[in-house]
Amino acid sequence: MKTILITGCSSGFGLEIARHFLARGWQVVATMRTPDPTLLPESERLRILPLDVTDPASIAAAVAEAGPLDALVNNAGIGWMAPFEATTPESLRQIFETNTFGTFEVIRAFLPGFRARGAGVIVNVSSSVTLLPLPLVPVYTASKAAVNAFSECLALELAPLGIRTQLVLPGRAPGTRFGSNARAIMSDAPQAPADYAPFIASALEGFNAGSDEEPTRPEDVVQAVWRAVTDEDSPFCQPAGRDAEALAG
Ligand SMILES: NC(=O)c1ccc[n+]([C@@H]2O[C@H](COP(=O)([O-])OP(=O)(O)OC[C@H]3O[C@@H](n4cnc5c(N)ncnc54)[C@H](OP(=O)(O)O)[C@@H]3O)[C@@H](O)[C@H]2O)c1
């Protein structure tokens, strides 16, 4: 039986990915900052482990508990939408610590296991914003673009060892907790200087146009991750969702 570990399973894409693999007979290690066993159906094939991707001790404990893996999905991430001037050095670091260094360090911790087995697949969940420059998201986009570049090189480095590296670029999915989590994190941020006000208003209008639609559904991301893990011929980089596919052309 194959084993997959997923980061950030308390909500959104991570939770749906865990449900999907569980329903298809995989052993699932669903990790969360605050484990909640009520989120997933009871199963002998399910383990829920604590994992904060910004905490080296937490990563080491998860590696020790999880045992050998066939697949690792780096899904945990946080959003940020503000002019750069309203982004403190602490916020900048928090975003990169989670989205970028968190992903890198989780991979570093599990790599020896994959290398020892000469097999495995690593899937990094980035974002389709990396395909289209937009205002108000320079820091978030940079944190994910670094994951893209890292993944491209890592794929080449690990392929000779029998390990596949895959990238999934979801589009905008208002159905997850991503937006509300980002707003909660940003509530402590300083106000943007007033000079930005008209610009922010027009940028947000653009973002919110058609926001009652759901351009990317969690199941789009689930299907892309499923293909990335189970189909050895899946393309290295998969946009997920209507909007992401349109951007990728
Ligand atoms: N929704 C979108 O529009 C969208 C678009 C493109 C890409 N993405 C990316 O897709 C991924 C999943 O996002 P989502 O939409 O499913 O959002 P979500 O519902 O907010 O889920 C994010 C998950 O990441 C976890 N997380 C945050 N910081 C963490 C940390 N330090 N350690 C471990 N887990 C942590 C959250 O856990 P807590 O409950 O503990 O906070 C939550 O489980 C993210 O990488 C995001 O950047 C989202």
The ligand as an SDF file (V2000), in Angstrom:
LIG
                    3D

 48 52  0  0  0  0  0  0  0  0999 V2000
   -7.0600   29.5840   -2.5910 N   0  0  0  0  0  0  0  0  0  0  0  0
   -6.4140   30.1570   -3.5840 C   0  0  0  0  0  0  0  0  0  0  0  0
   -6.9480   31.0550   -4.2500 O   0  0  0  0  0  0  0  0  0  0  0  0
   -5.0190   29.6730   -3.9590 C   0  0  0  0  0  0  0  0  0  0  0  0
   -4.5690   29.9630   -5.2550 C   0  0  0  0  0  0  0  0  0  0  0  0
   -3.2990   29.5350   -5.6350 C   0  0  0  0  0  0  0  0  0  0  0  0
   -2.5090   28.8330   -4.7470 C   0  0  0  0  0  0  0  0  0  0  0  0
   -2.9680   28.5710   -3.4880 N   0  0  0  0  0  0  0  0  0  0  0  0
   -2.0680   27.8170   -2.6070 C   0  0  0  0  0  0  0  0  0  0  0  0
   -2.6880   26.5870   -2.2720 O   0  0  0  0  0  0  0  0  0  0  0  0
   -2.2380   26.1390   -0.9990 C   0  0  0  0  0  0  0  0  0  0  0  0
   -3.4360   25.7870   -0.1320 C   0  0  0  0  0  0  0  0  0  0  0  0
   -4.2300   26.9510    0.0180 O   0  0  0  0  0  0  0  0  0  0  0  0
   -5.8090   26.8970    0.3140 P   0  0  0  0  0  0  0  0  0  0  0  0
   -6.4580   27.7380   -0.7180 O   0  0  0  0  0  0  0  0  0  0  0  0
   -6.2740   25.5080    0.5220 O   0  0  0  0  0  0  0  0  0  0  0  0
   -5.8600   27.7630    1.6720 O   0  0  0  0  0  0  0  0  0  0  0  0
   -6.2650   27.3900    3.1730 P   0  0  0  0  0  0  0  0  0  0  0  0
   -7.6400   26.8400    3.2080 O   0  0  0  0  0  0  0  0  0  0  0  0
   -5.9720   28.6400    3.9540 O   0  0  0  0  0  0  0  0  0  0  0  0
   -5.2180   26.2390    3.5660 O   0  0  0  0  0  0  0  0  0  0  0  0
   -3.8740   26.5290    3.8500 C   0  0  0  0  0  0  0  0  0  0  0  0
   -3.3230   25.4530    4.7510 C   0  0  0  0  0  0  0  0  0  0  0  0
   -1.9550   25.7660    5.0460 O   0  0  0  0  0  0  0  0  0  0  0  0
   -1.7960   25.6280    6.4440 C   0  0  0  0  0  0  0  0  0  0  0  0
   -0.6530   26.3750    6.9730 N   0  0  0  0  0  0  0  0  0  0  0  0
   -0.4450   27.7080    7.0220 C   0  0  0  0  0  0  0  0  0  0  0  0
    0.7170   27.9670    7.6320 N   0  0  0  0  0  0  0  0  0  0  0  0
    1.2640   26.7640    7.9640 C   0  0  0  0  0  0  0  0  0  0  0  0
    2.4580   26.3540    8.6120 C   0  0  0  0  0  0  0  0  0  0  0  0
    3.3490   27.2540    9.0820 N   0  0  0  0  0  0  0  0  0  0  0  0
    2.6910   25.0340    8.7810 N   0  0  0  0  0  0  0  0  0  0  0  0
    1.8040   24.1130    8.3290 C   0  0  0  0  0  0  0  0  0  0  0  0
    0.6390   24.4270    7.7530 N   0  0  0  0  0  0  0  0  0  0  0  0
    0.3850   25.7500    7.5560 C   0  0  0  0  0  0  0  0  0  0  0  0
   -3.1040   26.0870    7.0390 C   0  0  0  0  0  0  0  0  0  0  0  0
   -3.1920   25.6280    8.3680 O   0  0  0  0  0  0  0  0  0  0  0  0
   -3.8450   26.4480    9.5970 P   0  0  0  0  0  0  0  0  0  0  0  0
   -5.2760   26.0110    9.6440 O   0  0  0  0  0  0  0  0  0  0  0  0
   -3.0500   25.9920   10.7760 O   0  0  0  0  0  0  0  0  0  0  0  0
   -3.6780   27.9100    9.2960 O   0  0  0  0  0  0  0  0  0  0  0  0
   -4.0640   25.3760    6.0930 C   0  0  0  0  0  0  0  0  0  0  0  0
   -4.2020   24.0290    6.4470 O   0  0  0  0  0  0  0  0  0  0  0  0
   -1.3710   27.2780   -0.4350 C   0  0  0  0  0  0  0  0  0  0  0  0
   -0.0050   26.9660   -0.6470 O   0  0  0  0  0  0  0  0  0  0  0  0
   -1.7680   28.4830   -1.2730 C   0  0  0  0  0  0  0  0  0  0  0  0
   -0.7200   29.4260   -1.3760 O   0  0  0  0  0  0  0  0  0  0  0  0
   -4.2040   28.9720   -3.0780 C   0  0  0  0  0  0  0  0  0  0  0  0
  1  2  1  0
  2  3  2  0
  2  4  1  0
  4  5  1  0
  4 48  2  0
  5  6  2  0
  6  7  1  0
  7  8  2  0
  8  9  1  0
  8 48  1  0
  9 10  1  0
  9 46  1  0
 10 11  1  0
 11 12  1  0
 11 44  1  0
 12 13  1  0
 13 14  1  0
 14 15  2  0
 14 16  1  0
 14 17  1  0
 17 18  1  0
 18 19  2  0
 18 20  1  0
 18 21  1  0
 21 22  1  0
 22 23  1  0
 23 24  1  0
 23 42  1  0
 24 25  1  0
 25 26  1  0
 25 36  1  0
 26 27  1  0
 26 35  1  0
 27 28  2  0
 28 29  1  0
 29 30  1  0
 29 35  2  0
 30 31  1  0
 30 32  2  0
 32 33  1  0
 33 34  2  0
 34 35  1  0
 36 37  1  0
 36 42  1  0
 37 38  1  0
 38 39  2  0
 38 40  1  0
 38 41  1  0
 42 43  1  0
 44 45  1  0
 44 46  1  0
 46 47  1  0
M  CHG  2   8   1  16  -1
M  END
$$$$
